[in-house]
Amino acid sequence: MTTSISNVQPEMTSTFTALDTDQQLALLWFIYKEIGKSITPAAPGASTAAPTIAEGLFKQVAEMSHEEQLQIQRDLVEGKNSLISREYGALSDTTKLLFWYLLAQGMDRTEIIPMPADYQMSEEATQCLTKLQALEHSEQITVLRNLVANMGADPETNAHDEATGL
């Protein structure tokens, strides 16, 4: 029996956003490692994805030090008002999902700061992963797209930030 996305989506989104920043990043990584191979065909080839834009943003991050890469990822999760966060915020939801996929691939190749080998997810994050794995493929894509959709800083709605000049 499959679980309906209408029943799981709000709960998963709530559970995900209640996790601390590093747990959200870890969950995205473990999603890629556990089910990424089945998810990836939908994101890169999706009609609303802009691969060139996602790759350009990825390259900006890849050129940074590992510490800066981690901070950029944290800033995205926290919606901080930075240049890359605003660039990310302007992307379509499908392109955002593709960007996170590219980051995960970069982590696999150590171009992007990798997860510590001994990292343990919290019980809440593990439960979220298990629920996601129980969904149909298309539902997994929808949930993931919705999880990354609200990350970053929307340049249309964020007020001017004196500290960053953005």
Secondary structure in CASP SS format (residue, H / E / C, confidence):
PFRMAT SS
TARGET T0000
AUTHOR 0000-0000-0000
METHOD secondary structure of the structure
MODEL  1
M C 1.00
T C 1.00
T C 1.00
S C 1.00
I H 1.00
S H 1.00
N H 1.00
V H 1.00
Q H 1.00
P H 1.00
E H 1.00
M H 1.00
T H 1.00
S H 1.00
T H 1.00
F H 1.00
T H 1.00
A H 1.00
L C 1.00
D C 1.00
T H 1.00
D H 1.00
Q H 1.00
Q H 1.00
L H 1.00
A H 1.00
L H 1.00
L H 1.00
W H 1.00
F H 1.00
I H 1.00
Y H 1.00
K H 1.00
E H 1.00
I H 1.00
G H 1.00
K H 1.00
S H 1.00
I H 1.00
T C 1.00
P C 1.00
A H 1.00
A H 1.00
P H 1.00
G H 1.00
A C 1.00
S C 1.00
T C 1.00
A C 1.00
A C 1.00
P H 1.00
T H 1.00
I H 1.00
A H 1.00
E H 1.00
G H 1.00
L H 1.00
F H 1.00
K H 1.00
Q H 1.00
V H 1.00
A H 1.00
E C 1.00
M C 1.00
S C 1.00
H H 1.00
E H 1.00
E H 1.00
Q H 1.00
L H 1.00
Q H 1.00
I H 1.00
Q H 1.00
R H 1.00
D H 1.00
L H 1.00
V H 1.00
E H 1.00
G C 1.00
K C 1.00
N C 1.00
S C 1.00
L H 1.00
I H 1.00
S H 1.00
R H 1.00
E H 1.00
Y H 1.00
G H 1.00
A C 1.00
L C 1.00
S C 1.00
D H 1.00
T H 1.00
T H 1.00
K H 1.00
L H 1.00
L H 1.00
F H 1.00
W H 1.00
Y H 1.00
L H 1.00
L H 1.00
A H 1.00
Q H 1.00
G H 1.00
M H 1.00
D H 1.00
R C 1.00
T C 1.00
E C 1.00
I C 1.00
I C 1.00
P C 1.00
M C 1.00
P C 1.00
A C 1.00
D C 1.00
Y C 1.00
Q C 1.00
M C 1.00
S C 1.00
E H 1.00
E H 1.00
A H 1.00
T H 1.00
Q H 1.00
C H 1.00
L H 1.00
T H 1.00
K H 1.00
L H 1.00
Q H 1.00
A C 1.00
L C 1.00
E C 1.00
H H 1.00
S H 1.00
E H 1.00
Q H 1.00
I H 1.00
T H 1.00
V H 1.00
L H 1.00
R H 1.00
N H 1.00
L H 1.00
V H 1.00
A H 1.00
N C 1.00
M C 1.00
G C 1.00
A C 1.00
D C 1.00
P C 1.00
E C 1.00
T C 1.00
N C 1.00
A C 1.00
H C 1.00
D C 1.00
E C 1.00
A C 1.00
T C 1.00
G C 1.00
L C 1.00
END
